[in-house]
Amino acid sequence: MSAIAVKKKLRNIRELLLYLISAGLLVIWVYPFLWMVSASFKTEEEFFNNGLSLIPSSLSFANLSRAWNEGNFSHYFANSVVITVTVILIVFIVTATCGYAIGRYSFGGKKLIVALFAASMFVPLEFAIIPIFELIKKLGLMNSLPGVIAAESGGSHVVFVLLFAGFFRQLPRELEDSATIDGCGFFRTFVSIMLPLAKPVIGSAIIMQFIWTWNSFLLPLVLTLSKPDIRPLAVGLYALRGENVVDWTGIAAGGTIALVPIIVIFLLLQRFFVDGIAGAVKG
């Protein structure tokens, strides 16, 4: 056997091992999600007797119906939609304008501002929960949807700012010059010319912020302690855990309900997500 054939055979073996390891890691990563979806269709008896199986003996929609109706998930779902959509809109407007200013213009203290943005990434939410709580309380927004929205949309959102800044930085200066000649000011140039070109970054920001806000638990829990009716879906799941009894199949059904919108949004915007990350990194 020639040296070239030996090298080719070794390369094929390495690739096969890599595929097998990747497949094993994929199964480990995906199994909990598949288990949760499977458990949402199982009866309570089957869940405890054959809980590790991914294929239920019969499809039962009783858990989904119980979580949606008796668990008040229909109300929690509506709260999550209102909170998430409003937060995404606020965060998009703030981060896009900040990213445009940082990426396209030079001004005094720019490096300091970017450094402060970067430093804020290392501050855990738990450290800021007390100041956020006090601020929302002094604003009179405790136990209200506007209070939850204000808390969720606050913060620097430095990842989105840097993504927009990186994308806008790579756009040619001639675009702004042409807009200025046509009589466009700063705002019109940004909205009519620059922003439509940033669709990939917008898609990335929407996906990430949707996931973060939709799955947010700590802030909504703290800010809605006295008014459970305005809780979002992630906090509503906690209500299925009683003091002495835990509705495991109901929690699995609720988790499945909460997971569906995330999958749908990601499938619709995944192309923009990949393009946005690649474009920003390139920039």
C-alpha positions as CSV (number, residue, x, y, z in Angstrom):
1,M,0.0,0.0,0.0
2,S,1.4,3.4,-1.0
3,A,2.0,6.2,1.4
4,I,-0.7,8.3,-0.3
5,A,-3.3,5.5,0.2
6,V,-2.3,5.1,3.8
7,K,-2.7,8.8,4.4
8,K,-6.1,8.8,2.7
9,K,-7.2,5.8,4.8
10,L,-6.1,7.5,8.0
11,R,-7.9,10.7,7.0
12,N,-11.1,8.8,6.4
13,I,-10.8,7.1,9.8
14,R,-10.3,10.5,11.5
15,E,-13.3,11.9,9.7
16,L,-15.4,8.9,10.7
17,L,-14.3,9.2,14.3
18,L,-15.1,12.9,14.2
19,Y,-18.6,12.2,12.8
20,L,-19.3,9.6,15.5
21,I,-18.2,11.9,18.3
22,S,-20.3,14.8,16.8
23,A,-23.3,12.5,16.5
24,G,-22.8,11.4,20.1
25,L,-22.6,15.0,21.3
26,L,-25.7,15.9,19.2
27,V,-27.7,13.1,20.9
28,I,-26.6,14.2,24.3
29,W,-27.6,17.8,23.5
30,V,-30.9,17.1,21.8
31,Y,-32.1,14.3,24.1
32,P,-33.5,16.6,26.9
33,F,-35.5,18.6,24.4
34,L,-36.9,15.5,22.8
35,W,-37.6,14.0,26.2
36,M,-39.5,17.1,27.3
37,V,-41.7,17.0,24.2
38,S,-42.3,13.3,24.6
39,A,-43.2,13.7,28.3
40,S,-45.8,16.3,27.4
41,F,-47.8,13.5,25.5
42,K,-47.5,10.8,28.2
43,T,-49.8,10.0,31.0
44,E,-48.7,10.4,34.6
45,E,-48.4,6.7,35.0
46,E,-46.3,6.2,31.9
47,F,-44.1,9.1,32.8
48,F,-43.0,7.4,36.0
49,N,-42.9,3.9,34.8
50,N,-41.2,4.5,31.4
51,G,-39.9,8.0,31.8
52,L,-36.7,7.7,29.8
53,S,-38.4,6.5,26.6
54,L,-38.8,9.0,23.9
55,I,-41.8,7.4,22.2
56,P,-45.0,7.5,24.2
57,S,-47.3,4.5,24.1
58,S,-50.2,6.7,23.0
59,L,-50.5,10.4,22.2
60,S,-52.4,12.2,24.9
61,F,-53.1,15.9,24.6
62,A,-54.6,16.1,28.1
63,N,-51.3,17.6,29.5
64,L,-51.2,20.3,26.8
65,S,-54.9,21.1,27.4
66,R,-54.5,21.2,31.2
67,A,-51.4,23.5,31.0
68,W,-53.1,25.8,28.5
69,N,-56.5,26.1,30.3
70,E,-56.2,25.1,34.0
71,G,-52.6,26.3,34.2
72,N,-53.6,29.7,32.8
73,F,-51.0,29.4,30.1
74,S,-53.2,31.2,27.6
75,H,-53.0,34.3,29.8
76,Y,-49.2,33.8,30.4
77,F,-48.6,33.3,26.7
78,A,-50.4,36.6,25.9
79,N,-48.3,38.4,28.5
80,S,-45.1,36.9,27.1
81,V,-46.0,38.1,23.6
82,V,-46.7,41.6,24.7
83,I,-43.6,41.9,26.8
84,T,-41.3,40.2,24.2
85,V,-42.6,42.2,21.2
86,T,-42.3,45.6,23.1
87,V,-38.9,44.8,24.5
88,I,-37.6,43.8,21.0
89,L,-38.9,47.1,19.5
90,I,-37.3,49.2,22.2
91,V,-34.0,47.4,22.2
92,F,-33.8,47.5,18.4
93,I,-34.3,51.2,18.2
94,V,-31.8,51.9,21.0
95,T,-29.1,49.5,19.9
96,A,-29.4,50.3,16.1
97,T,-29.0,54.1,16.7
98,C,-26.1,53.6,19.2
99,G,-24.4,51.2,16.8
100,Y,-24.8,53.6,13.9
101,A,-23.3,56.5,15.9
102,I,-20.4,54.3,17.1
103,G,-19.7,52.6,13.8
104,R,-19.9,55.7,11.5
105,Y,-18.8,58.7,13.5
106,S,-15.7,59.7,15.6
107,F,-16.3,61.8,18.7
108,G,-14.6,62.5,22.0
109,G,-14.8,59.6,24.6
110,K,-15.8,57.0,22.0
111,K,-13.2,54.5,23.2
112,L,-14.2,55.0,26.8
113,I,-17.9,54.4,25.9
114,V,-17.0,51.2,24.1
115,A,-14.9,50.1,27.0
116,L,-17.8,50.7,29.4
117,F,-20.1,48.8,27.1
118,A,-17.7,45.9,27.1
119,A,-17.2,46.0,30.9
120,S,-20.9,45.8,31.4
121,M,-20.9,42.3,29.8
122,F,-19.1,41.0,32.9
123,V,-21.7,42.2,35.4
124,P,-24.1,39.3,36.3
125,L,-27.8,40.1,36.4
126,E,-27.9,39.0,40.0
127,F,-25.7,42.0,40.9
128,A,-28.0,44.5,39.3
129,I,-31.3,43.0,40.5
130,I,-31.6,45.2,43.6
131,P,-30.9,48.5,41.8
132,I,-33.3,47.5,39.1
133,F,-36.0,46.6,41.7
134,E,-35.5,49.9,43.5
135,L,-35.6,51.9,40.3
136,I,-38.8,50.2,39.1
137,K,-40.4,50.7,42.5
138,K,-39.6,54.4,42.6
139,L,-41.0,54.8,39.1
140,G,-44.3,53.3,40.4
141,L,-44.1,50.4,37.9
142,M,-44.0,47.5,40.3
143,N,-46.4,44.6,39.5
144,S,-47.2,45.9,36.0
145,L,-46.4,45.0,32.5
146,P,-44.7,48.4,31.8
147,G,-42.4,47.7,34.8
148,V,-41.3,44.3,33.4
149,I,-40.9,45.8,29.9
150,A,-38.7,48.6,31.3
151,A,-36.5,46.2,33.3
152,E,-36.1,43.8,30.4
153,S,-35.3,46.5,27.8
154,G,-32.9,48.3,30.1
155,G,-29.2,47.7,30.1
156,S,-26.5,48.3,27.5
157,H,-27.3,45.3,25.3
158,V,-23.7,45.6,24.2
159,V,-23.7,42.6,21.9
160,F,-26.3,44.2,19.6
161,V,-24.6,47.6,19.8
162,L,-21.3,46.0,18.7
163,L,-23.0,44.0,16.0
164,F,-24.7,47.1,14.5
165,A,-21.5,49.1,14.9
166,G,-19.4,46.5,13.1
167,F,-21.9,46.2,10.2
168,F,-22.4,50.0,9.7
169,R,-18.6,50.5,9.9
170,Q,-18.0,48.5,6.7
171,L,-20.6,50.3,4.6
172,P,-19.1,52.7,2.0
173,R,-19.0,56.4,2.8
174,E,-20.4,57.2,-0.6
175,L,-23.8,56.1,0.6
176,E,-24.0,58.9,3.1
177,D,-22.4,61.4,0.7
178,S,-25.1,60.6,-1.9
179,A,-27.8,61.0,0.7
180,T,-26.5,64.3,1.8
181,I,-26.4,65.6,-1.8
182,D,-30.1,64.5,-2.2
183,G,-31.0,66.6,0.9
184,C,-31.2,63.8,3.5
185,G,-30.4,64.6,7.1
186,F,-28.9,62.3,9.7
187,F,-32.2,60.7,10.7
188,R,-33.5,60.2,7.1
189,T,-30.2,58.8,6.0
190,F,-30.2,56.3,8.8
191,V,-33.8,55.2,8.4
192,S,-34.1,55.2,4.6
193,I,-30.7,54.1,3.5
194,M,-28.5,52.5,6.2
195,L,-31.1,50.6,8.2
196,P,-32.6,48.6,5.3
197,L,-29.1,47.4,4.5
198,A,-28.7,46.0,8.1
199,K,-31.4,43.3,7.7
200,P,-29.0,40.5,8.6
201,V,-28.0,42.2,11.9
202,I,-31.6,43.1,12.6
203,G,-32.6,39.4,12.2
204,S,-29.8,38.4,14.5
205,A,-30.8,40.9,17.2
206,I,-34.4,39.9,17.0
207,I,-33.6,36.2,17.4
208,M,-31.3,36.7,20.3
209,Q,-33.4,39.2,22.1
210,F,-36.5,37.1,21.5
211,I,-34.9,34.1,23.2
212,W,-33.6,36.1,26.1
213,T,-36.8,37.9,26.8
214,W,-39.1,35.0,26.2
215,N,-37.1,32.8,28.5
216,S,-36.4,35.5,31.1
217,F,-37.3,34.3,34.6
218,L,-35.6,36.2,37.4
219,L,-36.6,39.7,36.6
220,P,-40.3,39.0,35.8
221,L,-40.5,36.8,39.0
222,V,-39.2,39.5,41.2
223,L,-41.3,42.3,39.7
224,T,-44.6,40.4,39.7
225,L,-44.5,38.7,43.1
226,S,-47.7,40.4,44.2
227,K,-49.6,40.1,40.9
228,P,-49.3,36.6,39.3
229,D,-51.8,37.5,36.5
230,I,-49.2,39.6,34.6
231,R,-46.4,36.9,34.8
232,P,-44.9,35.7,31.5
233,L,-44.8,32.1,30.4
234,A,-41.4,31.2,31.9
235,V,-42.6,32.4,35.3
236,G,-46.0,30.8,34.9
237,L,-44.3,27.4,34.5
238,Y,-43.1,27.8,38.1
239,A,-46.7,27.8,39.3
240,L,-47.1,24.1,38.3
241,R,-44.6,23.2,41.0
242,G,-46.6,22.9,44.1
243,E,-45.4,22.8,47.7
244,N,-46.0,19.0,48.1
245,V,-46.9,17.9,44.5
246,V,-45.1,18.6,41.2
247,D,-47.1,18.3,38.0
248,W,-44.2,16.9,35.9
249,T,-46.2,16.2,32.8
250,G,-47.9,19.6,33.0
251,I,-44.5,21.2,33.3
252,A,-43.2,19.3,30.3
253,A,-46.3,20.4,28.3
254,G,-45.8,24.0,29.4
255,G,-42.2,23.8,28.3
256,T,-43.2,22.4,25.0
257,I,-45.7,25.3,24.5
258,A,-43.0,27.8,25.4
259,L,-40.5,26.2,23.0
260,V,-42.6,26.3,19.9
261,P,-42.4,30.1,19.3
262,I,-38.6,30.1,19.7
263,I,-38.3,27.3,17.1
264,V,-40.6,29.1,14.7
265,I,-38.8,32.5,15.0
266,F,-35.4,30.9,14.6
267,L,-36.5,28.9,11.5
268,L,-37.9,32.1,9.9
269,L,-34.9,34.3,10.7
270,Q,-32.0,31.8,10.7
271,R,-30.6,33.0,7.4
272,F,-30.4,36.6,8.7
273,F,-28.9,35.3,11.9
274,V,-26.0,33.7,10.1
275,D,-25.5,36.5,7.7
276,G,-25.6,39.1,10.5
277,I,-23.0,37.4,12.7
278,A,-20.7,36.8,9.7
279,G,-21.1,40.4,8.4
280,A,-20.5,42.0,11.8
281,V,-17.4,39.8,12.4
282,K,-16.0,40.6,9.0
283,G,-16.6,44.3,9.6
